[in-house]
Amino acid sequence: MASAKKSGKKKKKETGQTPFPGVRPVLWGAAFVLTLFTLVAILLLPHKDTSRQSDLVRPDKTRTIPAEPSDDLYPDPAHEPPSPFKPKTFVYEEKIGLDFDLRVWEADMAILQTMTLLGHDPNRMSHRNVETRFFYGTPYHFQEMVIYTNNAHEIFIQKLKENLERFLSNVALTRGTRENTISISINGQETHSIILERIFEKPLPGSGKLVIIIDDLGGDLKYAKELAKLDFPIIFSVLPHISATDQVVDLARQNNIELMLHLPMEPLGFPEGVDPGPGALFVNMDENEIRRRVKDNIKQVPGAIGVNNHMGSRFTQDAKGMAIVFDELKKNQLFFLDSLTTPKSVAGKLAKEQDIAFLKRNIFLDNVQDTNAIMFQLSKAENIAIKLGMAVAIGHPYPETIKALQKWNSLKNNQVEVVRVSEFISTQRYRTVSHDRPGSLN
């Protein structure tokens, strides 16, 4: 009997039974319900939208800049809010300039806005010096300026400081050794040296020749007619194969205006919404097709004395394709002007090797379609012409550009002579001419 009891106890121990039957299932059920409730709560909690994180880092102080030069995509200007200091985009032009040069441009806009808000005519500003400097290999224009203001200097400085901080990050406005001097630095690099004066004076006279070329003509005869009325020479650079190409060419001939072919070339942004237009040259074309298109485009602008690239940030880097183009230009005794849509252009080097007359753009006038901003760029162009003896400025057939050129006609430095491009080329034929370092920006 005792042995039976012992064996029964042993059997009960081996079966693992507990003194509280049914407790373990209840615990597992409670854990499952708690876990399910936690997961549902997590799913219902609000989540931070990380898709706009870049917009939240530095609001109003950062701009989306492509890692490499790319093409402007041109929305309908009617859908943009009017703002004289917001860059507008234009049809068929590439966005020019690397990150740091664009930030210098934003400082320019802050200066213009300060003058406007204080009721000053932007013409009460002049450039004493413009020179190319480099920030970690990126070229930009350092500017020495004189600004004439009726306000106390402290008022102007404070307002400029506010606008700079609104346009830019990592910007500093510091006083110079003289009471009326200030300087602007971006990322610790000085970009502007400014003298504040109380009496308006005309810029000091110098001497230099300035060539002004208007690109993208051929789409609208109306603006070409307005440009033809200017009292100084303008060069028409005409796109081939578009609606008013023939009419613009005829207008130029009737008014003794020099003509250039605005030759479409492949941009880096192609084909992602960027089209250089009819007659364009592409790097994947064979030699025969490139020659055929160059010849055909030259025929579109009879009487052209030279060629400059329309877009072309990819094609002007291609030595093989550019050599074919230059061979055709040499046969037709045409010079080449590099619009510098990329600092990696091989045009200057090849022009020298192939004995082609060559020029390059110093200033783009109207990356911003605002009359005051264009006047600002014309002032830069004057200074470069005085300093280097000659400068090339490129603009486009926009109402703001025409208005600025009309206004500038009576205000320009009388020692800066606006000349026909042939007057310069005639003395420089078959010689590479470069008035700035390769890759210079507007």
HUGITA-V618785 format. One record per helix or strand of 3 or more residues. SS is the DSSP state (A for helix, B for strand). FROM is the first residue (numbers start at 1). TO is the last residue. Records with the same first field share a line. If there is no record, write none. Layout:
SS=FROM-TO  FROM-TO
This chain:
A=2-14  23-44  50-57  77-79  99-117  153-167  221-228  245-254  287-300  315-317  319-331  347-354  371-388  399-409  421-428
B=125-135  138-148  171-175  181-186  189-197  208-217  235-239  259-265  306-311  335-338  358-360  390-396  416-418
